[in-house]
Amino acid sequence: MSFMQSLAHAWQRNDSLVCVGLDPEPARFPGALRGDPDAILTFCRAIVDATADLVCAFKPQIAHFAAHDAEGALRRLIAHIHDKHPGVPVILDAKRGDIGSTAQHYAGEAFDRYGADAVTVNPYLGRDSVQPFLDRADKGVIILCRTSNPGARDLQDLDVIDQSRGGRKLYQHVAETVARDWNANGNCALVVGATYPAELADVRGRIGDLPLLVPGVGAQGGDVQAVVSNGETANGTGLMISSSRAILYAGSGEDFADAARAAAVALRDEINRHRATLPL
């Protein structure tokens, strides 16, 4: 099953647009895990098992694993999700972008080494830097468009001129280019931050039903109602609304997984209150 098929099934099966970001920070783990040599895997696996029926995807952030020499834990975590929770897709948040054989190797890293179903990529080296990912038709390619960080405006809001389309913002050009030219295999999605709801609505209007990965709710302060009303598609889906810290660290005791589940339930239910249409 392709990433897009798995995502569509998870939206419906779990009645959820929630994507749980897996960004382990060992310093914030419960005390009971401090002596565990495999604490990163133990922690993330417990979060996954507690929330898998509440989400449309999981999104491990590669730097949070690599910084602790835990690439093996990342690989085993993704294998665990596929084995124990089949049908819940895994997005490797890596933001890769390079050219030539390097891009080929990054695609192999995400899809073959780690077994991810999708990966985030940076489009600013141009199409050839993304092409090795696009060629994997069964895999998702989630392309940075309008990110949630405060510095996003430094570059993404720059005016660009296209001889055939006139002037618009760079992020708008990226959105239209991906939807029009890069999505031949139907495996593209875009990253648009929850902290910019007007831009989210603008992007949705330019790309049709392309899925959107939306970080920035929870700890970053994005408004759930604004995200849903500006980003959902006509059938009430089209979004992967990502929350990491607010779910991962909802509790600090031995019941941390239960606390994470409660936080995921609360976010799913809040999102669903604002959806125009719920799947049958």
C-alpha positions in Angstrom: 0.0 0.0 0.0 1.4 3.4 -0.9 1.9 6.3 1.6 -1.1 8.2 0.2 -3.4 5.1 0.4 -2.2 4.4 4.0 -2.8 8.0 5.0 -6.3 8.1 3.5 -7.2 4.9 5.3 -5.8 6.1 8.6 -7.8 9.4 8.3 -11.0 7.3 8.1 -10.2 4.3 10.3 -9.0 6.4 13.2 -11.2 9.4 12.6 -8.2 11.5 13.1 -6.0 14.2 11.5 -3.5 14.0 14.3 0.2 13.3 13.5 2.3 12.6 16.6 5.9 14.0 16.2 8.4 11.7 17.9 11.2 14.1 19.0 12.9 12.4 21.9 14.7 14.5 24.5 16.2 12.2 27.1 16.6 15.0 29.6 12.8 15.2 29.7 12.2 11.4 30.1 10.6 10.1 33.3 13.1 9.2 36.0 12.3 5.5 35.7 13.9 5.5 32.2 17.1 7.3 33.1 19.1 4.1 33.6 17.7 2.4 30.5 20.4 2.0 27.9 17.7 1.9 25.2 15.6 4.7 26.8 14.9 6.5 23.5 13.4 3.4 21.9 11.6 2.4 25.1 10.1 5.9 25.5 9.0 6.4 21.8 7.7 2.8 21.6 5.5 3.4 24.6 4.1 6.7 23.1 3.4 4.9 19.8 1.6 2.0 21.5 -0.5 4.4 23.6 -1.6 6.6 20.6 -1.6 4.5 17.4 -5.4 4.2 17.2 -5.7 8.0 17.6 -3.4 9.2 14.8 -3.1 9.4 11.0 0.7 9.3 11.1 3.8 9.3 13.2 6.7 11.6 12.4 10.1 10.8 14.0 12.6 13.7 13.7 15.9 12.2 12.6 18.1 14.8 14.4 16.7 13.9 17.8 17.9 10.3 17.2 21.2 11.0 15.5 22.3 13.5 18.1 22.2 10.6 20.6 23.8 8.0 18.4 20.4 6.4 18.2 19.9 5.7 14.5 19.5 2.0 15.4 16.7 2.9 17.7 15.0 4.9 15.0 15.2 2.0 12.6 13.8 -0.4 15.2 11.0 2.1 16.1 9.8 2.4 12.5 9.9 -1.4 12.2 7.8 -1.7 15.4 5.2 0.7 14.0 4.9 -1.3 10.8 4.8 -4.6 12.6 2.4 -3.7 15.5 0.4 -0.9 14.0 0.1 -1.7 10.3 -1.6 0.9 8.2 -0.3 3.9 10.3 2.3 5.6 8.0 5.6 6.9 9.2 7.0 10.2 8.0 10.7 10.7 8.5 11.2 14.3 9.3 14.7 14.9 7.7 14.2 17.9 5.5 16.7 16.5 3.0 17.8 18.4 -0.1 20.9 17.9 -2.2 21.9 17.1 -5.8 23.0 14.2 -7.9 24.1 11.0 -6.2 23.8 12.6 -2.8 20.1 13.0 -3.2 19.9 9.4 -4.4 21.6 8.3 -1.2 19.3 10.4 1.0 16.3 8.8 -0.6 17.8 5.3 0.1 18.5 6.4 3.6 14.9 7.3 4.3 13.1 4.6 2.4 15.5 1.6 2.4 17.6 2.0 5.5 14.9 3.3 7.8 11.8 2.0 6.0 9.9 5.3 6.2 6.7 5.7 4.2 7.4 9.4 3.6 10.1 12.0 4.1 10.2 15.7 4.4 12.4 17.5 1.8 13.7 21.0 1.1 12.9 22.2 -2.5 15.3 25.1 -2.7 18.0 23.3 -4.7 15.4 22.7 -7.4 13.6 19.8 -8.9 16.7 17.6 -9.5 17.4 17.6 -5.7 13.9 16.2 -5.1 13.6 13.9 -8.1 15.0 10.8 -6.5 12.3 11.0 -3.9 9.6 11.8 -6.4 10.6 8.7 -8.4 9.6 6.5 -5.5 5.9 6.5 -6.5 4.8 4.5 -3.5 6.5 6.8 -1.0 5.3 10.2 0.2 7.4 13.4 -0.5 6.5 16.2 1.8 8.0 19.4 0.6 8.7 22.5 2.7 6.5 25.4 1.6 5.5 27.8 4.4 7.1 26.8 7.6 6.1 27.6 11.1 9.2 29.2 12.4 9.5 33.0 13.0 12.2 33.4 10.4 10.1 31.8 7.6 9.3 35.3 6.3 13.0 36.1 5.7 12.9 34.1 2.4 9.5 32.5 1.9 7.7 35.8 1.6 10.0 37.2 -1.0 8.3 38.4 -4.2 9.1 36.4 -7.3 8.3 37.1 -11.0 7.2 34.4 -13.4 6.9 35.5 -17.0 3.7 33.5 -17.5 2.1 34.1 -14.1 3.2 37.4 -12.8 4.3 38.3 -9.3 3.7 36.2 -6.1 5.4 35.1 -3.0 8.1 32.5 -3.1 6.1 30.0 -1.0 3.1 30.5 -3.4 5.4 29.7 -6.3 6.6 26.5 -4.5 3.0 25.4 -3.8 1.9 25.9 -7.4 5.1 24.3 -8.8 4.7 21.2 -6.7 1.0 20.8 -7.4 1.4 21.5 -11.2 4.7 20.0 -12.1 6.2 17.7 -9.4 3.2 15.6 -8.5 3.1 13.3 -11.6 3.1 10.2 -9.3 0.5 11.6 -6.9 2.9 11.3 -4.0 3.5 14.9 -3.0 2.4 16.8 0.0 3.4 20.2 1.5 4.5 21.5 4.8 2.6 24.7 5.9 2.8 25.9 9.5 -0.1 26.3 11.8 1.2 29.7 12.9 0.3 31.3 9.5 -3.4 30.5 9.0 -3.9 33.1 6.2 -1.1 31.6 4.2 -2.5 28.1 4.9 -5.8 29.1 3.3 -3.9 30.7 0.4 -1.9 27.5 -0.2 -5.0 25.3 0.0 -6.6 27.5 -2.7 -3.6 26.9 -5.0 -3.1 23.2 -4.6 -6.5 21.6 -4.6 -6.6 18.4 -2.4 -2.9 17.9 -2.0 -2.3 16.8 1.7 -0.7 19.3 4.1 1.6 18.5 7.0 0.9 21.2 9.5 3.3 21.6 12.4 3.0 24.4 15.0 0.0 23.5 17.1 0.4 22.8 20.8 3.8 24.1 22.1 4.2 26.5 19.2 0.8 28.1 19.7 -1.0 27.4 16.4 -4.8 27.7 16.6 -6.5 24.4 15.9 -9.8 26.0 14.6 -7.9 28.2 12.2 -5.9 25.3 10.9 -8.9 23.2 10.2 -11.1 25.9 8.7 -8.3 27.1 6.5 -6.7 23.8 5.5 -9.2 21.0 5.4 -10.4 19.6 2.0 -14.1 19.4 1.1 -14.3 15.9 2.6 -13.0 17.0 5.9 -9.5 15.5 5.5 -6.3 16.7 3.7 -4.4 17.5 6.9 -1.8 15.9 9.1 -1.8 18.2 12.1 1.4 17.6 14.0 2.0 17.9 17.7 5.2 16.7 19.4 6.1 18.1 22.8 2.5 18.7 24.0 1.8 15.0 23.6 5.2 13.4 24.3 5.7 15.3 27.6 2.2 15.6 28.8 3.2 13.6 31.8 6.5 13.2 33.6 5.8 10.2 35.8 5.6 6.5 35.2 2.2 7.1 33.6 3.7 9.2 30.8 2.2 7.0 28.1 -1.3 7.3 29.6 -0.8 11.1 29.8 0.3 11.2 26.1 -2.8 9.2 25.1 -5.0 11.7 27.0 -3.3 14.6 25.2 -3.7 12.9 21.8 -7.4 12.2 22.5 -7.9 15.9 23.5 -6.2 17.1 20.3 -8.1 14.7 18.1 -11.4 15.6 19.6 -10.7 19.4 19.4 -9.8 19.0 15.7 -12.9 17.0 15.0 -15.2 19.6 16.6 -14.1 22.0 13.9 -14.2 19.7 10.9 -16.9 20.5 8.4 -17.3 16.8 7.4 -16.3 13.6 9.2 -15.6 10.4 7.3 -18.4 7.8 7.3 
